[in-house]
Amino acid sequence: MAKTNPLQFVQQVRAEVAKVVWPTRREVGLTTVMVLIMAALASVFFFLVDLAIRSGLTALLNVFG
């Protein structure tokens, strides 16, 4: 791997950063809302699964305990 001097390195970094396609404000907002919705759905799902398991175990312990 060839070593480059600091000036060439900075020029290469700037050239690579210029190639990046940055998201628009609308895309960032939409993505943020989607992440929040998916997190809420996941939390509801795991709450319901936890409730079902807890209810099942409580019923099982009441029958045998």
C-alpha positions as CSV (number, residue, x, y, z in Angstrom):
1,M,0.0,0.0,0.0
2,A,1.6,3.2,-1.1
3,K,1.9,6.1,1.3
4,T,0.5,9.5,0.4
5,N,1.5,12.8,1.8
6,P,-1.1,14.7,4.0
7,L,-2.1,17.1,1.2
8,Q,-2.9,14.2,-1.2
9,F,-4.8,12.5,1.6
10,V,-7.0,15.6,2.2
11,Q,-7.6,16.0,-1.5
12,Q,-8.7,12.3,-1.8
13,V,-11.0,12.6,1.2
14,R,-12.6,15.8,-0.2
15,A,-13.1,14.0,-3.6
16,E,-14.8,11.0,-1.9
17,V,-17.0,13.3,0.3
18,A,-18.1,15.1,-2.9
19,K,-19.4,11.8,-4.2
20,V,-21.7,11.2,-1.3
21,V,-25.4,11.7,-2.0
22,W,-26.9,13.3,1.1
23,P,-30.5,12.8,2.0
24,T,-33.0,15.6,1.8
25,R,-34.7,17.1,4.8
26,R,-37.9,15.3,3.7
27,E,-36.2,11.9,3.4
28,V,-34.7,12.3,6.9
29,G,-38.0,13.3,8.4
30,L,-39.8,10.4,6.7
31,T,-37.2,7.9,7.7
32,T,-37.3,9.2,11.3
33,V,-41.1,8.8,11.5
34,M,-40.9,5.3,10.0
35,V,-38.3,4.3,12.6
36,L,-40.5,5.6,15.4
37,I,-43.6,3.8,14.1
38,M,-41.7,0.5,13.8
39,A,-40.3,0.9,17.3
40,A,-43.8,1.5,18.6
41,L,-45.1,-1.6,16.8
42,A,-42.3,-3.7,18.1
43,S,-42.9,-2.5,21.7
44,V,-46.6,-3.4,21.4
45,F,-45.8,-6.8,19.9
46,F,-43.4,-7.7,22.7
47,F,-45.8,-6.3,25.3
48,L,-48.5,-8.6,24.0
49,V,-46.2,-11.6,23.8
50,D,-45.0,-10.9,27.4
51,L,-48.6,-10.6,28.6
52,A,-49.6,-13.9,26.9
53,I,-46.6,-15.8,28.4
54,R,-47.3,-14.3,31.9
55,S,-51.0,-15.2,31.7
56,G,-50.2,-18.7,30.6
57,L,-47.6,-19.3,33.3
58,T,-50.0,-17.8,35.9
59,A,-52.8,-20.1,34.8
60,L,-50.4,-23.1,34.8
61,L,-49.2,-22.4,38.3
62,N,-52.7,-21.9,39.5
63,V,-53.7,-25.4,38.2
64,F,-50.6,-27.2,39.6
65,G,-49.8,-25.0,42.5
